[in-house]
Amino acid sequence: MLKVHSRCDLSCDHCYVYQHADQTWRDRPVRMPPATVRAAARRIAEHAREHEVPVVHVVLHGGEPLLLGAAGLREVLAELRAAITPWTTLDLRMQTNGVLLDEELCRLLVDYDVRVGVSFDGDRAANDRHRVFAHGGSSHDHVRRALALLRRPEHRASYAGILCTIDVRNDPDRVYEALVAESPPRVDLLLPHATWDHPPERPGPGSTPYADWLGRLHRRWVDDGRPVSIRLFEALRPGGGGTEAFGLAPADVLVIEADGSWEQVDSLKTTYHGAAGTGFDVFDHSVDEAARHPGVAVRQDGVDGLCATCRACPVVDRCGGGLYAHRWRTGSGFDNPSVYCADLLRLIDSVDAYPQPAHPAPTQWADSPVDEVLDDLATGHGSPPTLALLAATQLSITRALLAACRDRVGPTAAWELLVHLDQAAPEAVRVVLEHPFVRPWLVHRLDSSPRSGVRAAVDPLPALAVAAALRAGVAAVVTVPVRGGAITVPTLGSLTLPDSAESVEVTVLPGGFRIRDGSTEQTVLLDPIAPPPPGWRPTRDVSVPGGRLLVEDGDPYRDCYGQPVAPRLEPSAARALGRTLAEAWRIAHRDVPAHAAALDGGLRVVVPLAPDPVRPLRSATARHAFGAVAVTPDPDPETMAVLLVHEWQHAKLGAVLDLYDLVAPGQGTLIRVPWRPDPRPPEGVLQGVYAHLAVTQVWRSRAATDGGDASAHAARFLAWTRDGVDALLASRSLTAAGERFVGQMRHALEETGVGSG
């Protein structure tokens, strides 16, 4: 958590930062200086690199982070992306009160793939009980305007959800209705911060008013078909995965204050002055040093770190002792149950006692974009709108990487041309940036540094600018670096050069381009009918029912599959592969039309793999190359259809995992599955069952007409899928969203008859 701005434009009287025991904010700089941002980003990247952390979650916080303004926020985001993404996947989030959010900021957040949580307490009366300006004015309309902006289709990818601090004096039904009306992907309901020294208000005669209030909201939520994800209720279910406030998962949050100080989780500010401090800072101390602080280390001990009362409690695995800060009492410190202990126990009983549908229909979740997407994909295929959403989010990641590359090299003529084309011919730029191997090129470029030992990749921006200009028919002159004696023009082809120049001047002409290397000139006309000029190797394509499919055997960054790719195919071999792919596509439409529609909606490139006598039939996907699959050029279209459907499942799920956490972080669990001799990590099992679900559906369709071997294949893949799903659900390694997704896959098997005996 990065405290990028330490002041706020609201004056909420329940805020733990300004209104509770800790007052260290008074001595902090108003905003995090650029040098501190750089040091923080460097420390995070260092930790990810040394420990091979697969994903890092960074939350921009405050105060109010939007007080940075668009320019200041862009600087922070660019620094984080540039420093961290070469080493790990960066999941960027922001928590805001929403008051300052506007269209410019929304575009910026989408461009940098930042998911935004908005603090909002419900209806006007509930929200304005606490969330007001210093002059006492209402913030309600401002926040609702921000939420409306995030709901727009062009901004929705950045809408993470709503954070609501409850007050039992508010009407739970009105609060619930106000939250659901904003169509949030998720709602976080928070208990107001309190300790044994300063217990929560308990108006009314009951002894557990917070459990009673939340219980009423829970019943309404269940009765309505759970129209939105509410994390508190999902976390309290058996195997719900837990949160910081519930469950026994180890603490995984560190805070970097505006002055660069490392701090523990900042809810501790409600306990006593200086409670969150560690004495460390990002300039002189690593993440590991901060994580070894006793206050952090004790929260890694699970049930052993709890007081005796909690350890003896029958629901300790569900409640986890409650939020750490809520256990504080002067004299005994944190060695106490939560000040909300009685409420938590009663709430768990209430949640358990109220029946919930085992498998809510996907239509019941239509107001929740996250669950709508996951439910749609859990059918095994996914609808065209969902595929379009996945493609759009992958494009936003590529754009963020492109911006990071630009930030690394500074402004260039190629960048200015791309910016111009993005405004004048956005479709041409989109087609180029959607090419699956642009992102691997950008990642490789960002990975390249003398310190990393990774061979430097040439700057991709000039080649991308040339490709976009050619597609747009815009005249331009660009200096393009040479790699391996050739220049690559993504989506169009590559040109082998006669000598070993480091760069060449490329002039974009009507219908082609001219290169100049010193005194040597060559003109390349992009005529699909005429023989290609010397050295020019055009990217070949094939007509399939869904449109045009590229056969990519020339782009150097296609070599990202962890196994050898084929060199450029001979013309006869390329034509044969094209015929096989076209027929395989038609077979997919025959066997599994819904899966074929998913292929139509996103698969744009096939990469031939090199032949291997030991494993003649192989296929692969790469996480950074959405829109492409790699296959051995098998001549049988029936087999090829299965390979395409199978690998496209992996590609879709990879895109989903870029958006949502389905596997709980830090899992060391290994799961035995029937299709592999070695135990697999949860994400590997999830990938396997999702691919096998589709393959099962292919073979069941064929068995309905052919019987014989198709029935045996269908039975085998069905057993694998069902056993893998059950093993995942039993492993308790999934998040609440992951459990729902896998549960819906199981439900899809049963609903379609795939799971019947």
C-alpha positions in Angstrom: 0.0 0.0 0.0 1.5 3.3 -1.1 0.4 6.5 0.7 1.0 8.7 -2.3 -0.8 11.7 -0.8 -1.2 12.2 2.9 -4.1 14.7 3.0 -7.7 14.4 2.1 -10.5 16.6 0.7 -13.2 15.1 2.9 -13.4 15.2 6.7 -14.9 11.9 7.6 -15.3 11.6 11.4 -14.8 7.8 11.4 -11.4 8.0 9.6 -8.7 6.1 11.4 -5.9 8.2 9.7 -6.9 11.6 11.0 -9.5 11.1 13.7 -8.1 8.2 15.8 -5.2 7.6 18.1 -2.3 7.8 15.7 -1.5 11.3 14.5 1.8 10.7 12.6 0.2 12.1 9.4 0.9 15.6 10.7 4.6 15.0 10.2 4.4 13.5 6.8 5.0 15.4 3.5 1.8 16.3 1.8 2.6 14.1 -1.2 5.1 11.3 -1.8 8.1 12.9 -3.5 9.3 11.4 -6.9 12.5 10.2 -5.3 10.4 8.2 -2.7 8.2 6.8 -5.4 11.3 5.6 -7.3 12.8 4.1 -4.1 9.5 2.3 -3.3 9.2 0.9 -6.8 12.8 -0.2 -6.7 12.3 -2.0 -3.4 9.2 -3.8 -4.7 10.9 -4.8 -7.9 13.9 -6.0 -6.0 11.7 -8.2 -3.8 9.8 -9.6 -6.7 13.0 -10.4 -8.6 14.8 -12.0 -5.6 11.9 -14.2 -4.6 10.4 -14.8 -8.1 7.1 -13.5 -6.8 4.5 -14.2 -9.6 2.3 -11.2 -8.9 2.5 -8.1 -6.7 -0.5 -6.1 -5.6 0.1 -2.4 -5.2 -2.7 -0.1 -3.8 -2.5 3.6 -4.2 -3.9 5.1 -1.0 -3.9 8.2 1.2 -5.2 10.5 2.3 -6.8 10.9 -1.1 -4.6 9.7 -4.0 -6.6 11.7 -6.6 -5.2 14.9 -5.0 -2.1 14.2 -7.0 -4.0 15.3 -10.1 -3.7 13.6 -13.5 -0.1 14.6 -14.2 1.1 13.6 -10.7 -0.8 10.3 -10.8 0.6 9.5 -14.3 4.2 10.0 -13.0 3.6 7.6 -10.1 1.9 4.9 -12.3 4.6 5.1 -15.0 7.3 4.7 -12.4 5.7 1.7 -10.9 5.0 0.0 -14.2 8.5 0.7 -15.6 10.2 -0.6 -12.4 8.1 -3.6 -11.5 6.6 -5.1 -14.6 10.0 -6.4 -15.9 10.1 -8.7 -12.9 6.5 -9.7 -12.1 2.9 -9.2 -12.9 1.8 -5.9 -11.3 -1.8 -5.6 -10.1 -2.4 -1.9 -9.6 -5.3 -0.8 -7.4 -6.4 2.5 -5.9 -8.8 3.4 -3.1 -10.4 6.8 -3.4 -13.4 8.7 -2.1 -14.2 9.5 -5.7 -14.9 13.2 -5.3 -12.3 14.3 -7.8 -12.7 11.5 -10.4 -13.4 12.8 -13.9 -13.1 11.5 -17.5 -9.5 12.4 -17.9 -8.5 10.5 -14.7 -10.7 7.5 -15.8 -8.9 7.3 -19.1 -5.6 7.4 -17.3 -6.6 4.7 -14.9 -7.8 2.5 -17.8 -4.5 3.2 -19.8 -2.4 2.0 -16.8 -4.8 -0.9 -15.9 -5.6 0.4 -12.4 -8.6 -1.0 -10.7 -10.4 1.5 -8.5 -12.3 1.0 -5.2 -14.6 3.8 -4.1 -15.5 4.6 -0.5 -19.3 4.9 -0.4 -21.6 4.2 2.6 -24.9 3.8 0.8 -28.0 6.1 0.6 -27.6 9.8 1.1 -28.5 9.7 4.8 -26.0 6.9 5.5 -23.2 8.3 3.4 -23.5 11.8 4.8 -23.6 10.6 8.4 -19.8 10.5 8.2 -18.4 11.2 4.7 -18.7 15.0 4.4 -16.5 17.9 3.5 -14.8 20.0 6.2 -17.6 22.6 5.9 -20.2 19.9 6.6 -21.4 19.6 3.0 -22.6 16.3 1.4 -20.3 14.2 -0.7 -23.1 11.9 -1.9 -23.7 13.4 -5.3 -19.9 13.6 -6.0 -19.4 10.0 -5.2 -22.4 8.8 -7.3 -21.1 10.8 -10.2 -17.7 9.0 -9.9 -19.4 5.6 -9.8 -21.4 6.5 -12.9 -18.2 7.3 -14.7 -16.7 3.9 -13.7 -19.8 2.1 -14.9 -19.3 3.4 -18.5 -18.2 0.6 -20.9 -15.0 2.4 -21.7 -14.0 2.7 -18.0 -15.6 -0.5 -16.6 -12.4 -2.5 -16.6 -11.1 -0.1 -13.9 -14.1 -0.5 -11.6 -13.1 -2.7 -8.7 -15.9 -2.1 -6.3 -17.2 -0.2 -3.3 -15.9 0.0 0.2 -18.7 0.7 2.7 -18.1 1.3 6.5 -21.3 0.3 8.2 -23.1 2.2 10.9 -25.9 0.3 12.7 -27.9 3.5 13.0 -28.5 3.4 9.2 -31.2 1.3 7.6 -29.6 -1.9 6.3 -32.2 -2.3 3.5 -31.6 1.2 2.2 -27.9 0.9 2.4 -28.0 -2.5 0.5 -30.3 -1.1 -2.2 -28.0 2.0 -2.7 -24.9 -0.2 -3.0 -26.5 -2.7 -5.5 -27.8 0.2 -7.6 -24.3 1.2 -8.4 -23.6 -2.2 -10.1 -20.2 -2.7 -8.3 -18.1 -5.8 -9.2 -17.7 -6.3 -5.4 -18.7 -4.7 -2.1 -16.5 -4.7 1.0 -18.5 -4.1 4.2 -16.2 -2.9 7.0 -16.9 -2.8 10.7 -16.0 0.7 12.1 -12.6 0.6 13.7 -12.7 0.2 17.4 -10.7 -1.3 20.3 -11.3 -2.5 23.8 -10.0 0.9 24.9 -12.5 2.6 22.6 -15.3 0.1 22.0 -17.8 0.6 19.2 -21.1 2.3 19.7 -23.9 -0.1 20.5 -27.2 1.7 20.3 -30.4 -0.1 21.2 -31.0 -2.9 23.7 -29.4 -5.8 21.8 -25.9 -7.1 22.7 -24.9 -7.8 19.1 -26.2 -4.9 17.0 -23.5 -5.3 14.3 -24.4 -9.0 13.8 -28.1 -8.2 13.7 -27.6 -5.4 11.1 -25.3 -7.5 8.9 -27.6 -10.5 9.3 -30.5 -8.5 8.0 -28.4 -7.4 5.0 -27.2 -10.9 4.4 -30.8 -12.3 4.3 -31.8 -9.7 1.8 -28.8 -10.4 -0.3 -29.5 -14.2 -0.4 -33.2 -13.6 -1.0 -32.3 -11.4 -4.0 -30.1 -14.1 -5.5 -26.8 -12.6 -4.4 -26.8 -9.9 -7.2 -23.3 -8.7 -6.3 -20.3 -10.2 -4.7 -20.1 -9.2 -1.0 -16.7 -10.2 0.3 -17.5 -10.3 4.0 -20.3 -12.9 3.5 -18.2 -15.0 1.0 -15.2 -14.9 3.4 -17.3 -16.2 6.3 -18.5 -19.2 4.4 -16.6 -22.5 5.2 -13.6 -22.4 2.9 -14.4 -18.8 1.9 -10.7 -17.9 1.7 -10.7 -15.2 4.2 -9.7 -11.5 4.2 -7.5 -9.3 6.3 -10.4 -9.1 8.8 -11.5 -12.7 8.7 -9.7 -16.1 8.5 -6.3 -17.3 9.3 -4.4 -16.4 6.2 -1.0 -14.8 7.0 -0.7 -11.0 6.8 0.6 -9.9 3.4 0.3 -6.1 3.5 3.0 -3.6 4.1 2.5 0.2 3.9 4.9 2.7 2.5 4.1 6.1 3.9 4.5 9.4 2.0 8.0 9.9 3.6 9.1 6.4 2.6 8.7 4.8 6.0 7.8 1.2 6.0 4.7 0.6 8.2 2.5 -2.3 9.2 -1.1 -2.4 8.1 -2.5 1.1 8.7 -5.7 0.0 10.5 -3.3 -0.2 13.5 -3.5 3.6 13.6 -6.8 3.2 15.5 -4.9 1.6 18.5 -2.3 4.1 19.7 0.1 6.7 18.4 2.9 5.2 16.3 1.4 1.7 16.5 2.0 1.0 12.8 5.6 2.2 12.8 8.6 -0.2 12.1 11.6 2.2 12.2 12.4 1.2 8.6 12.2 3.0 5.3 12.5 2.2 1.6 15.8 4.1 1.3 17.8 1.9 3.7 15.7 -1.2 4.3 14.4 -4.0 2.0 10.9 -5.6 2.0 12.4 -8.6 3.8 13.7 -6.4 6.6 10.3 -4.8 7.0 8.5 -8.1 6.9 10.7 -9.5 9.7 9.4 -6.7 12.1 7.9 -8.5 15.1 4.5 -6.8 14.5 4.4 -8.3 11.0 5.9 -11.7 11.9 3.4 -12.4 14.6 0.6 -12.2 12.0 2.2 -15.0 10.0 1.5 -17.6 12.7 -2.1 -18.3 12.0 -4.0 -19.8 15.0 -0.8 -19.9 17.0 -0.7 -16.1 17.0 -4.1 -15.8 18.6 -5.1 -15.5 22.3 -6.1 -18.6 24.3 -9.8 -17.6 24.0 -9.7 -17.6 20.2 -7.6 -20.7 19.9 -10.3 -22.6 21.9 -13.2 -21.2 19.8 -15.0 -23.6 17.4 -15.2 -21.0 14.6 -11.6 -19.8 14.8 -10.9 -20.9 11.3 -13.7 -18.8 10.0 -13.3 -15.6 12.1 -9.5 -15.8 12.6 -9.7 -13.6 15.6 -11.2 -10.7 13.6 -9.2 -7.7 12.4 -5.8 -7.5 14.3 -6.4 -3.8 15.3 -9.7 -4.6 16.9 -8.0 -6.9 19.5 -6.1 -4.0 21.1 -6.4 -3.4 24.8 -3.9 -1.3 26.9 -2.0 -3.7 29.2 -2.5 -6.9 27.2 -1.8 -5.5 23.8 -3.2 -7.6 20.9 -3.5 -10.8 23.0 -7.3 -10.6 23.2 -10.3 -11.6 21.1 -11.8 -8.9 18.8 -13.9 -6.2 20.5 -16.5 -7.5 18.0 -16.2 -11.1 19.2 -19.8 -11.6 20.2 -21.0 -10.0 16.9 -18.7 -12.2 14.8 -19.8 -15.4 16.5 -23.5 -14.5 16.1 -23.0 -13.4 12.5 -21.3 -16.7 11.5 -24.3 -18.5 13.1 -26.7 -16.3 11.1 -24.9 -16.9 7.8 -24.8 -20.7 8.4 -28.5 -20.8 9.4 -29.8 -19.0 6.4 -30.1 -21.3 3.3 -28.2 -20.3 0.2 -28.8 -21.7 -3.3 -26.1 -24.1 -4.3 -25.8 -22.8 -7.8 -27.3 -19.4 -8.5 -28.3 -18.9 -12.1 -26.0 -16.7 -14.0 -28.9 -14.3 -14.8 -29.2 -13.5 -11.1 -25.7 -11.9 -11.2 -26.3 -9.7 -14.2 -25.6 -6.5 -12.2 -22.2 -7.7 -11.2 -19.6 -7.4 -14.0 -17.0 -9.6 -12.3 -19.4 -12.5 -11.6 -21.1 -12.1 -15.0 -17.8 -12.5 -16.8 -16.8 -15.5 -14.6 -20.2 -17.2 -14.8 -20.2 -16.7 -18.6 -16.8 -18.3 -19.0 -17.5 -21.1 -16.6 -19.9 -22.5 -19.2 -16.8 -23.6 -21.0 -16.8 -21.1 -23.9 -17.9 -17.5 -23.1 -20.1 -15.2 -25.1 -18.9 -12.7 -27.7 -19.3 -9.7 -25.3 -17.1 -11.5 -22.7 -14.5 -12.3 -25.3 -14.5 -8.7 -26.4 -14.0 -7.6 -22.8 -11.0 -10.0 -22.4 -9.5 -8.7 -25.6 -10.0 -5.1 -24.5 -8.3 -5.7 -21.2 -5.4 -7.4 -22.9 -5.1 -4.5 -25.2 -5.0 -2.1 -22.2 -2.1 -4.1 -20.7 -0.2 -3.8 -24.0 -0.8 -0.1 -24.1 0.5 0.2 -20.5 3.6 -1.7 -21.5 4.0 0.5 -24.5 3.8 3.6 -22.3 6.4 2.0 -20.0 8.8 1.5 -22.9 8.2 5.1 -24.0 8.9 6.3 -20.4 12.2 4.3 -20.5 13.6 5.8 -23.7 11.9 9.2 -23.6 10.1 11.0 -26.4 11.0 9.9 -29.9 9.8 10.6 -33.4 8.3 7.0 -33.5 6.3 7.6 -30.4 5.0 10.9 -31.7 4.0 9.2 -34.9 2.1 6.5 -33.0 0.4 9.1 -30.9 -0.7 10.9 -34.1 -1.9 7.7 -35.7 -3.8 6.7 -32.5 -5.8 9.9 -33.0 -6.1 10.0 -36.8 -6.3 6.2 -37.5 -7.1 4.4 -34.2 -8.3 1.2 -36.0 -4.9 0.8 -37.6 -3.1 1.2 -34.3 -5.5 -1.2 -32.6 -4.9 -3.9 -35.1 -1.1 -3.6 -34.7 -1.2 -3.5 -30.9 -3.5 -6.5 -30.8 -1.0 -8.6 -32.7 -0.2 -11.3 -30.1 3.6 -10.9 -30.3 3.7 -7.1 -29.6 3.3 -7.7 -25.9 6.1 -10.3 -25.7 8.4 -7.8 -27.5 7.5 -5.0 -25.1 8.0 -7.3 -22.1 11.4 -8.5 -23.5 12.4 -4.8 -24.0 11.4 -3.9 -20.5 13.2 -7.0 -19.1 16.4 -5.9 -20.9 19.0 -4.3 -18.7 22.7 -4.7 -18.0 21.8 -5.8 -14.5 19.3 -8.4 -15.5 21.6 -10.2 -17.9 18.8 -10.4 -20.5 19.9 -9.8 -24.0 18.7 -6.3 -25.1 15.7 -6.3 -27.3 15.6 -3.6 -30.0 13.2 -0.7 -29.5 9.8 -1.9 -30.7 8.2 1.6 -31.1 9.6 2.4 -34.6 8.5 -0.9 -36.1 5.0 -0.5 -34.5 4.8 3.0 -35.9 5.7 1.7 -39.4 3.1 -1.1 -39.2 0.4 1.3 -38.1 1.3 3.9 -40.8 1.3 1.2 -43.5 -2.2 0.1 -42.4 -3.4 3.6 -42.2 -1.9 4.7 -45.5 -0.1 7.6 -43.8 3.2 8.8 -45.3 6.0 8.8 -42.7 9.8 8.4 -42.4 11.0 6.3 -39.4 14.5 5.0 -38.4 14.0 1.3 -37.5 16.5 -0.7 -35.6 17.7 -4.0 -37.1 17.6 -7.3 -35.3 19.4 -10.4 -36.6 19.9 -8.8 -40.0 16.2 -8.1 -40.5 13.4 -5.7 -39.6 10.0 -6.9 -38.4 6.8 -5.1 -39.3 4.2 -6.7 -36.9 1.1 -8.2 -38.6 2.7 -7.7 -42.1 6.0 -9.5 -42.4 9.8 -9.1 -42.1 12.5 -8.0 -44.4 16.0 -9.6 -44.5 18.7 -7.0 -45.2 21.8 -7.6 -47.3 24.2 -6.1 -44.8 24.5 -5.8 -41.0 23.5 -2.2 -40.4 22.3 -1.3 -36.9 19.3 0.6 -38.3 17.7 1.6 -41.6 15.5 4.5 -42.7 12.0 3.4 -43.6 9.8 5.6 -45.7 6.1 4.6 -45.8 4.7 4.9 -49.3 1.2 4.3 -50.8 1.0 0.5 -50.8 4.4 -0.3 -49.4 7.6 1.2 -48.1 11.2 2.0 -49.1 14.3 1.4 -47.0 17.5 3.3 -47.2 20.8 1.9 -45.7 23.5 4.4 -46.6 23.5 4.5 -50.4 21.4 1.4 -50.8 17.7 1.6 -51.4 15.0 -1.0 -51.8 11.2 -0.6 -52.3 8.8 -3.2 -51.0 5.2 -3.2 -52.4 2.7 -5.1 -50.3 0.9 -6.8 -53.2 -0.7 -10.0 -52.0 -0.9 -11.3 -55.5 2.6 -10.5 -57.0 5.6 -12.5 -55.9 7.3 -10.9 -52.9 10.4 -8.8 -53.6 13.8 -10.2 -52.5 14.2 -10.6 -48.7 10.5 -9.7 -48.0 8.7 -12.5 -46.1 5.0 -11.5 -45.8 2.9 -12.9 -42.9 0.6 -15.4 -44.5 -3.0 -15.8 -43.7 -5.9 -18.1 -44.3 -9.6 -17.6 -44.6 -11.6 -19.3 -41.8 -15.3 -19.1 -41.0 -14.5 -16.4 -38.4 -12.5 -14.2 -40.8 -8.7 -14.1 -41.5 -6.3 -16.1 -39.5 -2.5 -15.3 -39.6 0.0 -18.1 -39.8 2.9 -16.5 -38.0 6.2 -18.2 -38.8 8.4 -15.1 -39.1 7.9 -12.8 -36.1 11.0 -13.3 -33.8 9.0 -12.7 -30.7 6.7 -15.7 -31.5 9.4 -17.8 -29.7 7.7 -17.4 -26.3 6.1 -20.9 -25.8 8.9 -22.7 -23.9 9.4 -25.1 -26.8 10.9 -24.7 -30.3 8.9 -22.9 -33.0 9.2 -23.9 -36.6 11.3 -21.9 -39.0 9.5 -20.3 -41.9 7.5 -22.9 -43.7 8.0 -23.7 -47.3 5.1 -22.4 -49.5 3.6 -25.9 -49.9 3.7 -26.6 -46.2 2.1 -23.3 -45.4 -0.7 -24.0 -47.9 -1.3 -27.4 -46.4 -1.4 -26.0 -42.9 -3.8 -23.3 -44.1 -6.2 -26.0 -45.5 -6.0 -28.0 -42.3 -6.8 -24.9 -40.2 -9.7 -23.8 -42.3 -11.2 -27.3 -42.2 -10.6 -27.6 -38.5 -12.4 -24.3 -37.9 -15.4 -25.7 -39.8 -15.3 -28.9 -37.7 -15.3 -26.8 -34.5 -18.4 -25.0 -35.8 -20.0 -28.4 -36.5 -19.1 -30.0 -33.1 -19.2 -27.1 -30.6 -20.7 -24.0 -32.1 -20.4 -22.0 -28.9 -16.6 -22.8 -28.6 -16.2 -22.0 -32.3 -17.9 -18.6 -31.8 -15.3 -18.0 -29.0 -12.5 -18.9 -31.5 -14.1 -16.4 -34.0 -14.1 -13.8 -31.3 -10.5 -13.8 -30.4 -8.1 -16.3 -32.0 -6.2 -14.4 -34.6 -2.8 -16.2 -35.0 -1.5 -19.7 -35.2 2.2 -20.4 -34.8 3.7 -23.6 -36.2 5.8 -25.5 -33.7 8.9 -27.4 -34.7 8.4 -31.1 -35.4 9.5 -33.5 -32.6 9.7 -37.2 -33.3 9.3 -38.0 -29.6 6.2 -35.8 -29.2 4.7 -35.5 -32.6 1.4 -33.9 -31.4 2.0 -30.7 -29.3 0.3 -27.4 -28.7 0.9 -24.4 -26.4 -0.2 -21.0 -25.3 1.8 -18.1 -23.8 0.4 -15.8 -21.1 1.8 -12.7 -22.8 0.5 -13.7 -26.3 -3.3 -13.5 -26.1 -4.9 -14.1 -29.4 -2.4 -16.8 -30.5 -1.9 -20.5 -30.1 1.0 -22.7 -31.2 0.5 -26.2 -32.7 2.4 -28.8 -34.6 1.2 -28.8 -38.2 -0.8 -32.1 -37.9 -2.5 -32.8 -41.2 -5.7 -34.2 -39.6 -8.3 -31.4 -39.2 -10.3 -33.4 -36.7 -7.3 -33.5 -34.4 -6.5 -29.9 -35.2 -10.0 -28.8 -34.1 -9.5 -30.3 -30.7 -6.1 -28.7 -30.3 -7.5 -25.2 -31.2 -10.4 -25.5 -28.8 -8.1 -26.9 -26.0 -5.5 -24.2 -26.3 -7.9 -21.3 -26.7 -9.3 -22.3 -23.3 -5.8 -21.7 -21.8 -5.6 -18.4 -23.5 -9.0 -17.2 -22.2 -8.2 -18.3 -18.7 -4.8 -16.6 -18.8 -6.6 -13.4 -19.7 -9.1 -13.9 -16.8 -6.2 -14.4 -14.4 -4.8 -11.1 -15.5 -8.0 -9.5 -14.2 -9.2 -11.6 -11.2 -7.5 -13.5 -8.4 -9.0 -17.0 -8.6 -6.2 -18.7 -6.6 -5.4 -17.4 -3.1 -1.9 -15.8 -3.1 1.0 -17.6 -1.5 -0.3 -21.1 -2.1 2.2 -23.8 -1.7 -0.5 -26.5 -2.2 0.1 -29.3 -4.7 -2.8 -31.3 -6.0 -2.8 -34.7 -7.6 -4.7 -35.0 -10.9 -5.4 -38.0 -13.1 -3.9 -36.5 -16.3 -0.4 -35.9 -14.9 2.0 -38.1 -12.9 3.3 -35.2 -10.8 1.2 -33.1 -8.4 0.3 -29.7 -9.8 -0.1 -26.2 -8.2 -3.7 -24.9 -8.0 -3.4 -22.6 -11.1 -2.0 -25.5 -13.2 -5.0 -27.7 -12.1 -7.4 -24.8 -12.9 -5.9 -24.4 -16.4 -6.2 -28.2 -16.9 -9.8 -28.6 -15.9 -10.9 -25.5 -17.9 -9.2 -26.9 -21.0 -10.6 -30.4 -20.4 -14.1 -29.1 -19.9 -14.1 -27.9 -23.5 -12.4 -31.0 -24.8 -15.1 -33.1 -23.0 -17.8 -31.1 -24.8 -16.1 -31.7 -28.2 -15.9 -35.5 -27.6 -19.5 -35.7 -26.3 -20.7 -33.9 -29.4 -18.8 -36.4 -31.6 -20.0 -39.4 -29.5 -23.6 -38.4 -30.1 -23.1 -39.1 -33.8 -20.1 -41.4 -34.0 -20.0 -43.4 -30.7 -17.0 -45.8 -30.6 -13.7 -44.1 -29.7 -15.4 -40.7 -29.3 -17.5 -42.1 -26.4 -14.4 -43.4 -24.7 -12.6 -40.1 -25.1 -15.6 -38.3 -23.7 -15.8 -40.5 -20.7 -12.0 -40.1 -20.0 -12.0 -36.3 -20.2 -15.3 -36.1 -18.2 -13.7 -38.1 -15.4 -10.5 -35.9 -15.5 -12.5 -32.7 -15.5 -14.8 -33.8 -12.6 -12.0 -35.2 -10.5 -9.9 -32.1 -11.1 -12.8 -29.7 -10.2 -13.5 -31.7 -7.0 -9.8 -31.7 -6.0 -9.6 -27.9 -6.5 -12.7 -27.3 -4.4 -11.4 -29.6 -1.7 -8.0 -27.9 -1.6 -9.2 -24.6 -0.1 -6.6 -22.9 -2.3 -9.1 -20.7 -4.2 -10.4 -17.3 -3.5 -14.1 -16.8 -3.1 -14.3 -15.8 -6.8 -12.2 -18.9 -7.7 -14.5 -21.2 -5.8 -17.5 -19.7 -7.5 -15.9 -20.1 -10.9 -14.9 -23.7 -10.4 -18.3 -24.5 -8.8 -20.0 -23.0 -11.8 -17.9 -25.2 -14.0 -19.1 -28.2 -12.1 -22.6 -26.9 -12.4 -22.1 -26.5 -16.2 -21.1 -30.2 -16.4 -24.3 -31.2 -14.7 -26.7 -28.8 -16.4 -25.6 -29.8 -19.9 -25.7 -33.5 -19.1 -21.9 -33.8 -19.3 -21.8 -34.8 -15.7 -24.5 -37.5 -15.8 -23.4 -41.1 -15.2 
